Amino acid sequence: MPRPFSLYLHLPFCHKICPYCSFYKHTPGKTDFTAFINALLAEARHHAPKIADRPLRTIYLGGGTPSLLSEKHLTHLFEGLREVFSFSQVEEIDLEANPSTFHLAKAQLFHELGITRVSLGVQSFQKRELTALGRDHSSKEAAESFHLLREAGIPSCNLDLMFSVPLQTEETWADNLAQALALKPDHLSCYNLTYEEDTAYFEQFQKGELTEDGNLNARLFTLAHDTLTAAGFRHYETSNYATPGHHSKHNQAYWEGDDYLGLGPSAVSTFDGDRSFKLRWKNTPDTDKYIHQISTVGHAMQDSEELNEEQFNLERIALLLRTDTGLPLSYLPSGTRFEQLLENKLANLTENRLILTRSGSLLVDAIAESLI
């Protein structure tokens, strides 16, 4: 049976550029949205022949802020995608959204288009923290937007929260978690702020205007784990918590190494090349160049590389260690020693899988590096 693949679409448009975000994004400016949607669909048609016999399993619209698209453009996009790909075996369609970028009618359109999961980028419910993060919504607007998704009948709703942000304390983080739980989401993503290159925050961090406190990071991580698991959420990945049946199938496909096709500027794809390697490529991270390149050569590939089995396995180590189902030992290089992790109660060995404990999860990056 042909193996399934996932589809990612990058929509880089934001009303406002947040100082912490390192993804390719920009304000809409003079971008012709119709031309952009047509370019996405043309790129899809270009790649479709190589995956014609493979079922599409998940679709993810990320950014940027995909919810900025108008009802007209969203409808155009989904009608075009259904002409290129069969949706008959699609299990999940995700959309990233920001508060106050949609009303009830647009949320209802999300549902009509087949979107099954919306991730709402709240980040915080504290006014000072929202200001520091450059967010242009209030806690009230975040709650109202979440209720609109529920009213529209979206089957699975996620809230994105961020910890260790400037001006945050253990008390305000606890309040953020409490306000999030009060909305009764199906899923919560709790991300530790990191200072990424090409962001305003990174420049401030380099100047010493912002600092990082590893002990505080650990306390906030533990607070989220204890609070959310006590509320019935499964901590199934380092940054992700789900109620039963609401884990992200799209993200799971990434972690497990399934093939995926990325459309849009800066989007990455990884597909089987032949039996000995996978081919990975990245599109040009420039919207105007992307549209032009699609119109002239049909694709927007800028960089490509071949991943051999060893490189693929190393990626699985870094990603699967973050999950509560753990890392199959078959991915470890021959002779890798991990007994000390078991002795220090940082991991357990269950059915030939190395599964980190809560203490181990705090050190997941360092543990992955030690195994690699």
Secondary structure, DSSP 8 states (H G I E B T S, - for coil): ----EEEEEEE-B-SS--TT--SS-B--TT--HHHHHHHHHHHHHHHGGGGTTS-EEEEEEEES-GGGS-HHHHHHHHHHHHHHS--TT--EEEEEE-TTS--HHHHHHHHHTT--EEEEEEE-S-HHHHHHTT----HHHHHHHHHHHHHHT-SEEEEEEEES-TT--HHHHHHHHHHHHHT--SEEEEEE----TTSHHHHHHHHTSS---HHHHHHHHHHHHHHHHHTT-EEEETTEEE-TT-S-HHHHHHHHT-EEEEESTT-EEEEEEETTEEEEEEE-S-HHHHHHHHHHHS--EEEEEEEEHHHHHHHHHHHHTTBTT-EEGGGS-TT---HHHHHTTSEEEETTEEEE-HHHHTTHHHHHHHH-
